Amino acid sequence: MIRLLHRFEEAGIGLLLVAMTLLVFMEVILRFFFNEGLLWAQELTLYLSAWMVLMGASWGLREGAHIGVDAAIKHLSPPLQKAVTLTALALCLVYCGLFLYGSWIYLSKMKMIGIEMEDIPIEKWKAMTCLMLGFGLLALRVCTIAYEVVKGTRKGFGFVDEAEESMHLAEEMAEETLDKESKK
């Protein structure tokens, strides 16, 4: 089930990125070489990017690509780290739940009103279902992480340690500078 979710996220994000890139490329070619354009391209690009960002949030959580501040938590005992992590995950689920609820109300009202997109003859609520999908995937990912934390196969969110990463970059730059100076 989890592998299917991984593949769905990766395939969806990949397809959205390719579609967006091709659409923008085609629009640039049409505008600069033929002095023409597609009226609906900008709006479609905007919605494709919204879908990609909301699906990408879940993928980013899986990959540990989100920025996290866990300097204080690292100094706690392992059982306390686990408790703080589970509390944070519970708060993330509440956040996702609030957004899912708000999205449901928003999409219901959009469907009831029947507003269409500005340049594309599609009802706006259909294009905005990315809200439900994105936060649903995010909630599912948070539950997966919580399960792994409870099981003991994961210690925390798995955020990128930016301080450590920055130190590596600073050391690399210093080494490059020294190499350039020693070659002179």
C-alpha positions in Angstrom: 0.0 0.0 0.0 2.8 2.4 0.9 4.7 1.6 -2.3 1.6 2.4 -4.3 1.4 5.7 -2.5 5.0 6.4 -3.2 4.6 5.6 -6.9 1.3 7.7 -7.1 3.0 10.7 -5.6 6.1 10.4 -7.8 4.2 9.7 -11.0 1.7 12.5 -10.3 4.4 15.1 -9.5 6.5 14.0 -12.4 3.5 14.2 -14.9 2.5 17.6 -13.5 6.0 19.0 -13.8 6.4 17.7 -17.4 3.0 19.0 -18.4 3.7 22.4 -16.9 7.2 22.6 -18.5 5.9 21.7 -21.9 3.0 24.1 -21.7 5.2 27.0 -20.6 7.7 26.1 -23.3 5.0 26.0 -26.0 3.6 29.3 -24.8 7.0 30.9 -25.0 7.6 29.6 -28.5 4.2 30.8 -29.6 4.6 34.3 -28.1 8.2 35.0 -29.2 8.2 33.4 -32.7 4.6 33.6 -33.9 3.4 36.5 -31.9 0.5 34.4 -30.7 -0.5 32.8 -27.4 -2.9 30.5 -25.7 -5.5 32.3 -23.6 -5.8 29.5 -21.2 -2.1 28.6 -20.7 -1.4 30.9 -17.8 -4.5 29.7 -15.8 -3.7 26.0 -16.5 -0.1 26.5 -15.5 -1.2 28.1 -12.2 -3.5 25.1 -11.4 -0.9 22.6 -12.4 1.6 24.2 -10.1 -1.0 24.2 -7.3 -1.6 20.5 -7.7 2.2 19.9 -7.8 2.9 21.9 -4.7 0.1 20.3 -2.7 1.1 16.8 -3.8 4.8 17.7 -3.3 4.2 18.6 0.4 3.4 14.9 1.1 6.4 13.8 -0.9 8.7 16.3 0.9 7.6 15.0 4.2 8.5 11.5 3.1 11.9 12.5 1.8 12.7 14.7 4.9 13.0 17.7 2.6 11.0 20.1 4.8 12.8 22.5 7.0 12.6 21.6 10.7 14.0 23.0 13.9 14.8 20.1 16.2 17.9 21.4 18.0 16.2 21.4 21.4 14.6 18.0 20.8 17.9 16.3 20.1 19.0 17.0 23.6 16.0 15.2 25.2 16.0 11.6 26.3 14.8 9.0 23.6 11.4 8.4 25.3 10.8 12.1 25.6 11.9 12.7 22.0 9.3 10.1 21.0 6.6 11.7 23.0 7.4 15.2 21.6 7.5 13.8 18.1 4.1 12.0 18.5 2.6 15.2 19.9 3.9 17.2 17.0 2.5 14.6 14.6 -0.9 14.7 16.3 -0.9 18.5 15.9 0.0 18.0 12.2 -3.0 15.7 11.9 -5.2 18.4 13.5 -3.8 20.9 11.0 -4.5 18.6 8.1 -8.0 17.9 9.5 -8.8 21.5 9.7 -7.7 22.1 6.2 -9.6 19.1 4.9 -12.7 20.3 6.6 -12.3 23.9 5.3 -11.5 22.6 1.8 -14.7 20.5 1.9 -16.8 23.5 2.8 -15.1 25.7 0.2 -15.4 23.1 -2.6 -19.1 22.4 -1.6 -19.9 26.1 -1.9 -18.0 26.4 -5.2 -19.9 23.5 -6.6 -23.2 24.9 -5.4 -22.5 28.3 -6.9 -21.2 26.7 -10.2 -18.4 29.1 -10.9 -16.2 28.2 -13.9 -12.6 28.9 -14.3 -11.8 32.2 -16.1 -10.3 30.8 -19.3 -11.1 27.2 -19.3 -14.7 25.8 -19.4 -14.3 23.6 -16.3 -16.1 24.2 -13.0 -13.6 25.7 -10.5 -14.4 23.3 -7.8 -13.1 20.4 -9.9 -9.8 22.2 -10.5 -9.5 23.0 -6.8 -9.9 19.4 -5.6 -6.1 19.4 -5.3 -6.8 20.9 -1.8 -8.6 17.7 -0.7 -6.0 15.4 -2.4 -3.0 17.3 -1.1 -4.1 17.5 2.5 -5.4 13.9 2.4 -2.0 12.7 1.2 -0.3 14.8 3.8 -2.5 13.4 6.6 -1.8 9.9 5.3 2.0 10.6 5.3 1.8 12.0 8.9 0.0 8.8 10.0 2.7 6.7 8.3 5.4 8.6 10.1 3.5 8.2 13.4 3.3 4.5 12.9 7.0 4.3 12.2 7.8 6.3 15.3 5.5 4.2 17.5 7.0 1.0 16.0 10.5 2.3 16.7 11.8 2.3 13.1 12.0 6.1 12.9 13.2 8.6 15.5 11.4 11.7 14.3 10.2 13.6 11.3 13.5 13.0 9.5 14.1 16.7 8.7 17.2 17.8 6.9 19.7 19.1 9.4 20.3 22.5 7.8 23.0 23.6 10.3 25.0 20.5 9.6 24.5 20.9 5.8 25.5 24.5 6.0 28.7 23.6 7.8 29.6 21.1 5.0 29.0 23.8 2.4 31.1 26.3 4.4 33.9 23.7 4.7 33.8 22.9 1.0 34.0 26.6 0.1 36.9 27.1 2.5 38.7 24.2 0.9 38.1 25.5 -2.6 39.4 28.9 -1.6 42.5 27.4 -0.1 43.1 25.3 -3.2 42.8 28.4 -5.4 45.2 30.3 -3.3 47.7 27.5 -3.1 47.7 27.2 -6.9 48.7 30.9 -7.2 
